[in-house]
Amino acid sequence: MLVLDANILIRGVLGSRVLLLLRRYEGQLEFFAPDTAFREAREHLPGILTKRKVPTTPAIDSLDLLSKVVRTVAFETYGIAEAPARRRSPSGRTGQC
């Protein structure tokens, strides 16, 4: 199991490395993302795309395709682990863009 955050989802839209890794390990691993990750990626992508002069619609379509490989996990499922994860994180942050 591998959990992806919004940053990785965005990189999956903008680059090729994440997509290559997802394809390579799709049969061996399950990919998950917090329910907020896709929302955060959709919020941040338009600004990033505008700065890079990349068309928005195809990029959002790519993000939608990622949602077919990366399963969404509801906060009710992972919320209990959030505080311990923040304590383990050197910066006290997890899953933030």
Secondary structure, 3 states (H helix, E strand, C coil): CEECCHHHHHHHHHCCHHHHHHHHHCCCCCEEEEHHHHHHHHHHHHHHHHHHCCCHHHHHHHHHHHCCCEEEECHHHHHHHHHHHHHHCCCCCCCCC
